[in-house]
Structure formats: structure tokens, C-alpha cells
Amino acid sequence: MNILNNWKTLELVTRDGETLVCIEGRVYGKNPRFPSSSHIRTSPITGYSFESNSMVVMTRRGSEYLLGKADSSEAFAQQRLMRRLSRLGQKPAASFNELDTQLTGYSEYRQKAAAKES
């Protein structure tokens, strides 16, 4: 798994008014796409979990990053990130569930289908 160090959060707003949270930082790991210590910006964060007291974020493109040391200018970076994500409706993932991940929006679909049948 890739590790992000010297990271900070970015809150971006699309033309449609959608708020997205991304992370920028230096990536370390064995991913051939990124030479070690490359500066990257993730795709929008879709969820997070904790592994051995470290926060792991999941992105819209399906990547996972272990968050290492935050940028020194970011006081309480992890807590602020969790607050931003909770405002956007992102909750911690209890555990990775491949079926759930593949069925994004499935519960809304079922609710609409049930409403039509009524």
C-alpha cells in the first residue's frame, strides 16, 4: 500500500457545486506509476478506515493510501479530514466489502423501485 507523507487536504468545488475532498502529498511505496517521493494529488476521497492506529483513505478511482505524517502547516490534519468527510456524508468503512463497493447507489435504486411498485 502506498504511504502519503507531508500530506494536506484540499476541498474543491466542481462547476456543478459538488464539494470534493482530495489529498496532496508525497507518495512512498512500490507503485510503478509513481516514483518514490513523487508529489501527487489523489482523486476524491470516498471513505476511510483505520489500520493499526493509522488512517487509510480510499479514493474514487479505487486507490488506498496510508496517511503518514501530515504537512507541518496542518494542525490536527487527521481530525479536520474526518470532519470534512463527515460533512460530505462519508463515514468510516467498517471493513472493505467488495459487493457493497460494486453496488454504489444500489439502496437508492431499491427504494425508488419499491416506491414505484406501491
N, CA, C and O atoms as a DFTB+ gen file, in Angstrom:
472 C
 N C O
     1  1       0.854      -1.178       0.000
     2  2       0.000       0.000       0.000
     3  2       0.894       1.234       0.000
     4  3       1.925       1.266       0.673
     5  1       0.492       2.239      -0.755
     6  2       1.245       3.485      -0.794
     7  2       1.033       4.294       0.474
     8  3      -0.037       4.256       1.082
     9  1       2.062       5.023       0.860
    10  2       2.018       5.884       2.039
    11  2       2.112       7.325       1.562
    12  3       2.920       7.644       0.689
    13  1       1.285       8.196       2.135
    14  2       1.367       9.621       1.838
    15  2       1.945      10.342       3.041
    16  3       1.398      10.269       4.141
    17  1       3.045      11.034       2.829
    18  2       3.660      11.866       3.860
    19  2       3.584      13.320       3.430
    20  3       3.369      13.629       2.258
    21  1       3.763      14.201       4.396
    22  2       3.679      15.653       4.147
    23  2       2.376      15.983       3.422
    24  3       2.354      16.788       2.491
    25  1       1.297      15.349       3.866
    26  2       0.022      15.496       3.179
    27  2      -0.805      16.622       3.772
    28  3      -0.647      17.014       4.929
    29  1      -1.688      17.119       2.934
    30  2      -2.673      18.104       3.368
    31  2      -3.947      17.884       2.555
    32  3      -3.911      17.346       1.449
    33  1      -5.057      18.304       3.119
    34  2      -6.334      18.108       2.440
    35  2      -6.665      19.324       1.585
    36  3      -6.294      20.455       1.899
    37  1      -7.363      19.056       0.517
    38  2      -7.862      20.100      -0.370
    39  2      -9.356      19.913      -0.519
    40  3      -9.825      18.809      -0.794
    41  1     -10.095      20.972      -0.342
    42  2     -11.533      20.919      -0.555
    43  2     -11.803      21.674      -1.846
    44  3     -11.548      22.875      -1.940
    45  1     -12.319      20.965      -2.836
    46  2     -12.553      21.531      -4.156
    47  2     -14.038      21.553      -4.448
    48  3     -14.778      20.682      -3.990
    49  1     -14.480      22.546      -5.210
    50  2     -15.882      22.647      -5.592
    51  2     -15.952      22.576      -7.115
    52  3     -15.279      23.334      -7.812
    53  1     -16.775      21.656      -7.622
    54  2     -16.927      21.489      -9.070
    55  2     -17.825      22.592      -9.634
    56  3     -18.429      23.355      -8.879
    57  1     -17.905      22.669     -10.932
    58  2     -18.789      23.649     -11.598
    59  2     -20.244      23.439     -11.208
    60  3     -21.040      24.377     -11.187
    61  1     -20.578      22.182     -10.898
    62  2     -21.953      21.848     -10.506
    63  2     -22.223      22.107      -9.033
    64  3     -23.331      21.862      -8.555
    65  1     -21.218      22.603      -8.304
    66  2     -21.392      22.907      -6.893
    67  2     -21.113      21.742      -5.957
    68  3     -21.315      21.857      -4.748
    69  1     -20.649      20.618      -6.501
    70  2     -20.333      19.455      -5.662
    71  2     -18.998      19.694      -4.954
    72  3     -18.026      20.108      -5.586
    73  1     -18.949      19.437      -3.658
    74  2     -17.722      19.588      -2.890
    75  2     -16.991      18.260      -2.849
    76  3     -17.578      17.228      -2.524
    77  1     -15.714      18.289      -3.179
    78  2     -14.865      17.103      -3.179
    79  2     -13.690      17.334      -2.243
    80  3     -13.200      18.455      -2.109
    81  1     -13.242      16.263      -1.597
    82  2     -12.057      16.339      -0.749
    83  2     -10.984      15.445      -1.361
    84  3     -11.203      14.254      -1.581
    85  1      -9.833      16.030      -1.629
    86  2      -8.671      15.310      -2.156
    87  2      -7.516      15.506      -1.189
    88  3      -7.578      16.345      -0.290
    89  1      -6.475      14.732      -1.382
    90  2      -5.282      14.870      -0.545
    91  2      -4.080      15.048      -1.455
    92  3      -3.952      14.389      -2.487
    93  1      -3.212      15.945      -1.053
    94  2      -1.960      16.175      -1.769
    95  2      -0.821      15.801      -0.842
    96  3      -0.879      16.073       0.358
    97  1       0.211      15.183      -1.385
    98  2       1.355      14.840      -0.554
    99  2       2.414      14.087      -1.341
   100  3       2.326      13.940      -2.560
   101  1       3.407      13.619      -0.619
   102  2       4.495      12.841      -1.210
   103  2       4.184      11.367      -1.013
   104  3       3.943      10.912       0.105
   105  1       4.192      10.624      -2.122
   106  2       3.823       9.213      -2.080
   107  2       5.084       8.357      -1.990
   108  3       6.086       8.616      -2.656
   109  1       5.002       7.340      -1.154
   110  2       6.087       6.374      -0.990
   111  2       5.477       4.987      -1.094
   112  3       4.440       4.715      -0.490
   113  1       6.105       4.121      -1.847
   114  2       5.602       2.772      -1.998
   115  2       6.186       2.130      -3.231
   116  3       7.176       2.603      -3.790
   117  1       5.557       1.040      -3.651
   118  2       6.069       0.275      -4.789
   119  2       5.151       0.380      -5.996
   120  3       5.102      -0.539      -6.814
   121  1       4.438       1.460      -6.118
   122  2       3.557       1.649      -7.258
   123  2       4.390       2.128      -8.442
   124  3       5.028       3.178      -8.355
   125  1       4.398       1.387      -9.540
   126  2       5.217       1.774     -10.689
   127  2       4.776       3.081     -11.349
   128  3       5.544       3.684     -12.099
   129  1       3.532       3.528     -11.073
   130  2       3.065       4.792     -11.646
   131  2       3.747       5.997     -11.010
   132  3       3.890       7.042     -11.645
   133  1       4.166       5.852      -9.758
   134  2       4.746       6.978      -9.035
   135  2       6.136       6.631      -8.551
   136  3       6.283       5.742      -7.712
   137  1       7.161       7.301      -9.048
   138  2       8.490       7.104      -8.446
   139  2       8.416       7.545      -6.984
   140  3       7.683       8.478      -6.655
   141  1       9.162       6.888      -6.117
   142  2       9.128       7.196      -4.697
   143  2       9.413       8.674      -4.462
   144  3      10.311       9.248      -5.079
   145  1       8.654       9.276      -3.580
   146  2       8.751      10.675      -3.186
   147  2       8.131      11.627      -4.208
   148  3       8.391      12.830      -4.163
   149  1       7.317      11.107      -5.128
   150  2       6.609      11.966      -6.077
   151  2       5.533      12.752      -5.343
   152  3       4.936      12.256      -4.388
   153  1       5.290      13.961      -5.785
   154  2       4.221      14.773      -5.234
   155  2       2.961      14.474      -6.040
   156  3       2.963      14.620      -7.262
   157  1       1.881      14.056      -5.369
   158  2       0.649      13.696      -6.080
   159  2      -0.560      14.359      -5.443
   160  3      -0.501      14.852      -4.316
   161  1      -1.654      14.361      -6.187
   162  2      -2.962      14.740      -5.668
   163  2      -3.872      13.549      -5.951
   164  3      -3.944      13.079      -7.086
   165  1      -4.559      13.067      -4.938
   166  2      -5.434      11.904      -5.109
   167  2      -6.713      12.311      -5.827
   168  3      -7.052      13.491      -5.917
   169  1      -7.406      11.308      -6.331
   170  2      -8.768      11.556      -6.791
   171  2      -9.618      11.770      -5.529
   172  3      -9.125      11.536      -4.425
   173  1     -10.858      12.200      -5.659
   174  2     -11.679      12.486      -4.470
   175  2     -11.754      11.305      -3.499
   176  3     -11.844      10.146      -3.907
   177  1     -11.716      11.626      -2.227
   178  2     -11.776      10.623      -1.164
   179  2     -13.226      10.160      -1.025
   180  3     -14.147      10.974      -0.963
   181  1     -13.412       8.833      -0.977
   182  2     -14.758       8.271      -0.851
   183  2     -14.994       7.603       0.500
   184  3     -16.139       7.296       0.834
   185  1     -13.961       7.375       1.271
   186  2     -14.121       6.738       2.569
   187  2     -12.784       6.589       3.256
   188  3     -11.735       6.898       2.691
   189  1     -12.838       6.113       4.480
   190  2     -11.608       5.899       5.228
   191  2     -11.800       4.786       6.246
   192  3     -12.923       4.419       6.592
   193  1     -10.681       4.261       6.713
   194  2     -10.697       3.241       7.759
   195  2      -9.422       3.416       8.581
   196  3      -8.569       4.244       8.262
   197  1      -9.313       2.633       9.627
   198  2      -8.114       2.675      10.456
   199  2      -7.481       1.298      10.499
   200  3      -8.160       0.295      10.717
   201  1      -6.168       1.259      10.288
   202  2      -5.397       0.030      10.387
   203  2      -4.221       0.292      11.314
   204  3      -3.370       1.134      11.028
   205  1      -4.177      -0.419      12.407
   206  2      -3.094      -0.259      13.384
   207  2      -2.897       1.200      13.770
   208  3      -1.774       1.703      13.757
   209  1      -3.989       1.879      14.114
   210  2      -3.972       3.281      14.541
   211  2      -3.537       4.253      13.451
   212  3      -3.238       5.408      13.754
   213  1      -3.494       3.826      12.209
   214  2      -3.174       4.711      11.092
   215  2      -4.400       4.823      10.191
   216  3      -5.118       3.848       9.972
   217  1      -4.621       6.011       9.682
   218  2      -5.772       6.245       8.820
   219  2      -5.446       5.849       7.386
   220  3      -4.391       6.199       6.857
   221  1      -6.363       5.114       6.765
   222  2      -6.251       4.714       5.364
   223  2      -7.428       5.343       4.640
   224  3      -8.575       5.182       5.055
   225  1      -7.145       6.065       3.550
   226  2      -8.219       6.677       2.767
   227  2      -8.397       5.924       1.463
   228  3      -7.437       5.411       0.889
   229  1      -9.643       5.862       1.003
   230  2      -9.974       5.231      -0.257
   231  2     -10.424       6.327      -1.215
   232  3     -11.128       7.257      -0.821
   233  1     -10.014       6.210      -2.472
   234  2     -10.336       7.243      -3.447
   235  2     -11.371       6.759      -4.448
   236  3     -11.662       5.567      -4.541
   237  1     -11.913       7.695      -5.182
   238  2     -12.926       7.387      -6.200
   239  2     -12.391       6.413      -7.244
   240  3     -13.151       5.606      -7.779
   241  1     -11.100       6.477      -7.538
   242  2     -10.503       5.574      -8.527
   243  2     -10.120       4.224      -7.946
   244  3      -9.581       3.377      -8.657
   245  1     -10.391       4.010      -6.659
   246  2     -10.130       2.710      -6.055
   247  2      -8.773       2.555      -5.398
   248  3      -8.429       1.463      -4.944
   249  1      -7.998       3.625      -5.340
   250  2      -6.692       3.550      -4.675
   251  2      -6.863       3.683      -3.170
   252  3      -7.836       4.264      -2.689
   253  1      -5.911       3.139      -2.439
   254  2      -5.875       3.274      -0.987
   255  2      -4.517       3.839      -0.600
   256  3      -3.486       3.440      -1.140
   257  1      -4.534       4.771       0.340
   258  2      -3.305       5.390       0.819
   259  2      -3.301       5.394       2.338
   260  3      -4.282       5.772       2.978
   261  1      -2.189       4.970       2.896
   262  2      -1.973       5.063       4.332
   263  2      -1.443       6.457       4.600
   264  3      -0.446       6.864       4.004
   265  1      -2.097       7.200       5.493
   266  2      -1.655       8.555       5.775
   267  2      -0.543       8.535       6.818
   268  3      -0.736       8.089       7.949
   269  1       0.610       9.022       6.415
   270  2       1.750       9.139       7.320
   271  2       1.716      10.496       7.991
   272  3       0.665      10.963       8.429
   273  1       2.868      11.118       8.066
   274  2       2.995      12.418       8.724
   275  2       2.363      13.508       7.867
   276  3       2.637      13.619       6.672
   277  1       1.509      14.314       8.505
   278  2       0.849      15.418       7.800
   279  2       1.830      16.564       7.592
   280  3       2.872      16.628       8.244
   281  1       1.490      17.462       6.682
   282  2       2.278      18.671       6.442
   283  2       2.359      19.463       7.749
   284  3       1.382      19.540       8.494
   285  1       3.511      20.041       8.017
   286  2       3.716      20.741       9.289
   287  2       2.796      21.947       9.448
   288  3       2.570      22.397      10.571
   289  1       2.263      22.478       8.359
   290  2       1.352      23.628       8.452
   291  2      -0.081      23.201       8.767
   292  3      -0.941      24.052       8.992
   293  1      -0.346      21.907       8.786
   294  2      -1.691      21.376       9.003
   295  2      -1.858      20.871      10.432
   296  3      -1.597      19.699      10.706
   297  1      -2.287      21.735      11.342
   298  2      -2.526      21.317      12.721
   299  2      -3.780      20.453      12.774
   300  3      -4.792      20.797      12.164
   301  1      -3.728      19.354      13.483
   302  2      -4.856      18.433      13.651
   303  2      -5.415      17.986      12.304
   304  3      -6.631      17.932      12.119
   305  1      -4.535      17.670      11.374
   306  2      -4.921      17.349       9.992
   307  2      -5.884      16.173       9.913
   308  3      -6.871      16.233       9.180
   309  1      -5.611      15.109      10.653
   310  2      -6.460      13.912      10.565
   311  2      -7.860      14.199      11.081
   312  3      -8.841      13.777      10.469
   313  1      -7.971      14.909      12.194
   314  2      -9.286      15.231      12.747
   315  2     -10.060      16.146      11.789
   316  3     -11.265      15.976      11.603
   317  1      -9.370      17.108      11.188
   318  2     -10.030      18.010      10.244
   319  2     -10.500      17.250       9.002
   320  3     -11.579      17.522       8.475
   321  1      -9.689      16.301       8.538
   322  2     -10.073      15.484       7.391
   323  2     -11.333      14.678       7.712
   324  3     -12.259      14.636       6.902
   325  1     -11.377      14.045       8.872
   326  2     -12.554      13.253       9.251
   327  2     -13.790      14.143       9.356
   328  3     -14.879      13.734       8.952
   329  1     -13.638      15.352       9.893
   330  2     -14.759      16.285       9.982
   331  2     -15.261      16.685       8.592
   332  3     -16.466      16.716       8.345
   333  1     -14.325      16.990       7.690
   334  2     -14.718      17.364       6.323
   335  2     -15.469      16.224       5.641
   336  3     -16.493      16.443       4.994
   337  1     -14.950      15.007       5.794
   338  2     -15.593      13.858       5.162
   339  2     -16.969      13.596       5.758
   340  3     -17.896      13.237       5.032
   341  1     -17.119      13.770       7.069
   342  2     -18.425      13.528       7.684
   343  2     -19.444      14.565       7.217
   344  3     -20.624      14.242       7.077
   345  1     -19.011      15.804       6.974
   346  2     -19.914      16.825       6.438
   347  2     -20.420      16.439       5.051
   348  3     -21.536      16.789       4.667
   349  1     -19.588      15.716       4.306
   350  2     -19.968      15.293       2.957
   351  2     -20.692      13.952       2.959
   352  3     -21.036      13.429       1.899
   353  1     -20.924      13.394       4.146
   354  2     -21.643      12.128       4.235
   355  2     -20.752      10.907       4.149
   356  3     -21.258       9.788       4.059
   357  1     -19.441      11.087       4.175
   358  2     -18.521       9.948       4.147
   359  2     -18.350       9.436       5.566
   360  3     -18.124      10.212       6.494
   361  1     -18.458       8.141       5.726
   362  2     -18.315       7.523       7.037
   363  2     -17.159       6.548       6.997
   364  3     -16.763       6.084       5.928
   365  1     -16.617       6.238       8.168
   366  2     -15.548       5.240       8.163
   367  2     -16.071       3.898       7.686
   368  3     -17.187       3.492       8.011
   369  1     -15.255       3.232       6.921
   370  2     -15.613       1.897       6.442
   371  2     -15.325       0.898       7.551
   372  3     -14.210       0.843       8.069
   373  1     -16.331       0.107       7.915
   374  2     -16.109      -0.907       8.945
   375  2     -15.074      -1.899       8.439
   376  3     -14.158      -2.288       9.163
   377  1     -15.230      -2.291       7.213
   378  2     -14.253      -3.143       6.545
   379  2     -14.575      -3.100       5.064
   380  3     -15.685      -2.732       4.679
   381  1     -13.640      -3.461       4.254
   382  2     -13.853      -3.431       2.813
   383  2     -14.828      -4.522       2.430
   384  3     -14.632      -5.685       2.783
   385  1     -15.860      -4.165       1.721
   386  2     -16.856      -5.122       1.271
   387  2     -16.964      -4.969      -0.241
   388  3     -17.547      -4.002      -0.730
   389  1     -16.407      -5.914      -0.974
   390  2     -16.340      -5.806      -2.427
   391  2     -17.723      -5.684      -3.047
   392  3     -17.914      -4.903      -3.979
   393  1     -18.685      -6.438      -2.545
   394  2     -20.038      -6.392      -3.093
   395  2     -20.641      -5.008      -2.890
   396  3     -21.198      -4.432      -3.824
   397  1     -20.536      -4.473      -1.681
   398  2     -21.034      -3.137      -1.395
   399  2     -20.375      -2.108      -2.296
   400  3     -21.046      -1.218      -2.819
   401  1     -19.075      -2.221      -2.480
   402  2     -18.324      -1.271      -3.286
   403  2     -18.802      -1.300      -4.726
   404  3     -18.891      -0.253      -5.366
   405  1     -19.107      -2.464      -5.240
   406  2     -19.546      -2.579      -6.623
   407  2     -20.981      -2.100      -6.810
   408  3     -21.381      -1.780      -7.930
   409  1     -21.764      -2.045      -5.731
   410  2     -23.171      -1.699      -5.843
   411  2     -23.454      -0.295      -5.335
   412  3     -24.445      -0.087      -4.635
   413  1     -22.624       0.653      -5.664
   414  2     -22.827       2.033      -5.251
   415  2     -24.182       2.512      -5.750
   416  3     -24.499       2.378      -6.932
   417  1     -24.968       3.065      -4.856
   418  2     -26.279       3.561      -5.233
   419  2     -27.359       2.496      -5.267
   420  3     -28.504       2.798      -5.601
   421  1     -27.024       1.257      -4.931
   422  2     -27.988       0.167      -5.004
   423  2     -29.163       0.387      -4.057
   424  3     -30.304       0.126      -4.439
   425  1     -28.922       0.858      -2.840
   426  2     -30.027       1.033      -1.893
   427  2     -30.995       2.113      -2.375
   428  3     -32.205       1.974      -2.198
   429  1     -30.477       3.198      -2.990
   430  2     -31.361       4.221      -3.534
   431  2     -32.213       3.642      -4.671
   432  3     -33.397       3.956      -4.793
   433  1     -31.598       2.800      -5.492
   434  2     -32.308       2.156      -6.603
   435  2     -33.445       1.297      -6.064
   436  3     -34.559       1.339      -6.586
   437  1     -33.169       0.520      -5.022
   438  2     -34.197      -0.351      -4.454
   439  2     -35.338       0.475      -3.860
   440  3     -36.508       0.118      -4.001
   441  1     -34.992       1.585      -3.193
   442  2     -36.044       2.436      -2.609
   443  2     -36.943       3.003      -3.701
   444  3     -38.164       3.031      -3.544
   445  1     -36.353       3.456      -4.807
   446  2     -37.138       4.007      -5.915
   447  2     -38.012       2.924      -6.546
   448  3     -39.170       3.174      -6.880
   449  1     -37.456       1.719      -6.708
   450  2     -38.196       0.606      -7.291
   451  2     -39.372       0.221      -6.393
   452  3     -40.466      -0.052      -6.887
   453  1     -39.151       0.198      -5.079
   454  2     -40.213      -0.140      -4.140
   455  2     -41.313       0.921      -4.165
   456  3     -42.496       0.597      -4.065
   457  1     -40.917       2.199      -4.300
   458  2     -41.898       3.290      -4.349
   459  2     -42.765       3.179      -5.601
   460  3     -43.965       3.447      -5.556
   461  1     -42.145       2.779      -6.731
   462  2     -42.912       2.626      -7.958
   463  2     -43.916       1.497      -7.875
   464  3     -45.009       1.578      -8.436
   465  1     -43.531       0.427      -7.160
   466  2     -44.412      -0.742      -7.015
   467  2     -45.593      -0.450      -6.110
   468  3     -46.627      -1.110      -6.213
   469  1     -45.460       0.519      -5.234
   470  2     -46.552       0.828      -4.278
   471  2     -47.699       1.544      -4.917
   472  3     -48.678       1.865      -4.245
